[in-house]
Amino acid sequence: MLRNLPIDMKKIILLCLLFPLSLFAEDKKEEAEKSEKIEKIEKSAAEWKEILSKDEYYILREKGTERAFSGKYWKHKASGVYHCSACKLPLFSSTTKFKSGTGWPSFWIPIQKRYVAELSDTKFGWNRTEVLCARCDGHLGHVFNDGPRPTGLRYCINSASLTFVPLLEAADKKADKKEVSID
């Protein structure tokens, strides 16, 4: 029956059959990511003050904001990974950083969605979405719906909440975490 159909029709039928399978695979991938729990880090205010600089503490623990165009990463262009300054969780890749013109480092997607938490923020009469580190609940900045494709999001992040790890160093850290067995 299929032999008599034109090749384009066969492709359409094949896609119709395979598309639901791809959705199933994507659902499984999302389930696996969600099931990998992020272990929370909880410290007292005194403990955070011991390990964070004054600016880092103000932004990460007191939900402060650095002045626009004042942070060390707003026009930073090196390749690598931006980690949470408090707990070192990798949050954003330099490949998703873009020039937003706002004066803060901006990214269109985190390394993994589950690495950032989002909360409604209505301070100052604005309706915004606050972005937090999912591991230590440190305030990172805010996310807005005016970013570039493909997400349309702009994660506007305070430089003081980030620590940059250059690409080669980031790759070395990833390799160190993997176990190597030689038989």
N, C-alpha and C positions, 0 to 999 in steps of 0.2 A: 504494500500500500504506500509506504514512504518512498519507494524507488521511483515512482512516477511524479513525485513532487519536484518543483524547481529547487535548486540549491538554496536560494534565499528563504524559501518557505521552510526548508529543513532546518536552517539556522534559527529561525524564529521559534520553531517547535522545540528545538534543543534548548534555547535560552529560557523558554517558558518552563521547561522541565527542571533546569538547573538553578534558576533564580531562587525558588523557595529553599533549596539546599544552601545557597550562599547566605540567605537570611538566617538560617539555622546555625551556620558556622559563626556568623557575626554575633548572634545571641550567646553562643557558647563562649566566645572570646570575652564578651562583656561580663558574663557570669564569672569566669575565671578571674578577671581583674578585680571584680567586686569582692570575691571570696578571699583574696589576699589582703588580709587586714593590715592596716598601718598601725604599728605599735605606738601608742601615745606616749609622749614625754611630758611629765608634769613636774614642775619645780615651784618653789616658793618665790615670792618677789625678791627676797634677799639672795637666793641662789641665782636667779636671772641677772640681778645687778652685778654679781660677782663675775659672770662670764661675758656679759654684753657691754659694749661701750655705752656712753651716756645717750648718744643719738640712736643707737640700735634699740636700747631699752625703751626710749620714748616712743619710737615708731612701732616696734614689735609688741611691746607689752601694754603701752598706754594708748595705742591706736592713733599715734601722731602722724603728721605728714610733713615731709621735708619741702622746702620751697622749690618751686618749679625751676628747672635749669641749674640746680645746685648740686645734685647728686652725682656721684662718680660714674654711674653707668648710663646716664641719659643719652650720651652720644658715643658710647663704647661700641666698638665694631669687631673685636676679636672673636674668634671661633672657640666655643666651649659651652659650658653648662653653668647656669645660675642656680645656686643652692640657697636654702634658707640660712640666714646668718646665725640663727639661734640653734637649730638642730641638725643642720647640714643635709637635709632632704633635698635631692635634686628636683628643681621645680620647673625651670624653663630652659630651652635650648636657644643658642644664638641664632639658629636657623629660622626661628619663628619670631625673632625680634624685628621690629620695623620702626621707622621714623614717623612718629605721630604728630610731631610739632607741639606736644603738650608740655615738654620739659621733664618728663619722667620716662624711664625705660618702659617700652610697650611691647607686648607679645600678643600673637593671635591665638595661641593655644598653650596650655601647660604640657610638660613632658608626659604626664598621665593625669587625666581628669581627677582621679581619686586622690592626688597629691595636694589638691587645693580644696578648701571648703568655702562655701559661699553663704553669706548672711545678709538679710535685708538691713539697710542702713538708712534711716530717715533723719539723721542729725542735720542740723542747719536748714531744715525744711526741704531737703532734697530727697528724692527717692532713688537710692543707689544700691548697688550690690557690693558688699565688702568681700574681699578675698583674704582668706587665712591659710596658713600652713596647716595641712591636715594632721601633721604629727605633733606639733607643739602649740597649735592655736595662735601662733604669732600673726599679727596684722601685717599684711603685705601691701595692700592698696585696694583698688576697686576694679571691677570689670564693667565695661560699657558695650552697648550694641552698635558701635559705630566704627568697628575695625574692618580690616581688609578681608577679602575672600581667602580661603574657603569658609571660614567660620563666621565672619562678620563681627567678631569680638575684639575688644581692645582691653587686655589686662594691663592696667596702668599701675606700675609697681614702684614703691619707694626703693631707691638704691641702697639705703641703709639696712633694708630687710634682706638684702642679697649678698652672697659671697660668690665671686666668679672663679670657676675652675677652668683653665685653658684646656683646649681639646686634647692634647697629648696627655696631660695630667689626668683628665677625666677618663680617658681610655685605660690608663694604667690602673686607676682605682677600680674600674669595672673588671679588669683582668685579675686583679688581686682577690676579688670576691669569689671568683670561679675556682672550683677545686680542679686540680689537674692530676690525673692518675696515669702513670706509665706502667704498662705491663711488661 
